[in-house]
């Protein structure tokens, strides 16, 4: 079976990384604790007192890193996007043909993005500013996700496994379908993932058009 080797994988920088300082470790601890709390309860029901306690630090220290709950919430979403990009790269590095790799990527994207897109719907009515900041952040960093999808789609076109398509448009369509289905469908995430993959690979026609 063919192995998909994206451009980034063939040219990865393997130079030693600097040690993480204590400030970054503390910030990471805050973000990890906040991620867990925001996943459990809606934004409006999580307090800075709870966030400080979960991060095992005083509230004054928490405010030095994040001046408001809104700033922390948006930072958590930024972390999710960065981690998703890493997960997609790891999915591609596992190998397999383009269809296998892209299916694996959709399965990774659906639960992570679905959780946060549903969260957007939950806070839209009461906290418009937070939702808008989150949307702006996603628009500005969406390329971190779509660029990896695009590479795999291009590999499929070049190998003949996919018909000639606009890879960038297809990558954005996949993300858009996950967004829409996650917000509007009540089915489990694995069902949404399979639905998106099926529509992308097979379309809706029972037979090719003449």
C-alpha positions, 0 to 999 in steps of 0.5 A: 500500500502506498505511503503518503509522505507530506512535504512537511514530513520530508523536511521536518526540523529535527534540531534540538528544542530549547527546554521549556521554562517554568512560566511556560509550564505554568501556562500549560498547566492553566490551559490543560486545567481550563480545557478539562473544565470547559469540556465539562460545563458551559462557559458561563458556568465556569468561574475563575475561582474554579479555574485557579483551583483546578490549576492549583494556583492563586487567582491573582497568579491566574490573572497574571497569565490571563486577564479574563475568563474570555482570554483563557477560553479563547486561548484554550481553543487556540491550543485545540487548533494547534494540537489538531494540526499536530494530530493530522500530521501524525495521522499522515505519518502513519502511512497508507493510501490517500483515502485511508489517511484522509479517513483517519484525519476526518475521524480525528477532526470530528470529535475535537472540532465538534465539541468546540463548534457546539460550544460556539452555539451554546454561547452565541446567545448570551456571550456574543463577544466570546463567540466572535473572538473564537470565530475570528481565531478559527478563521485566522488559524484554519489554514493549519488544519486545511493545509495538511488535508490539502496535501493528502488530497493533492497526493491522491490526485497525483497518484490517480486515486482521486479524480482531478479536484481543487484540493484547497476547496475540498479541504475547506469543504471537509472542515465546513461539513464537520462544522455544520454537521456538528452544530446541527446534528445530534448524532454521535461524533463517529456517525458524523465522521462517517457521514462526512467521509462518505459524502466526500468520497462517494457523493450522493449519486447512485451512479456516475452521470452520463 
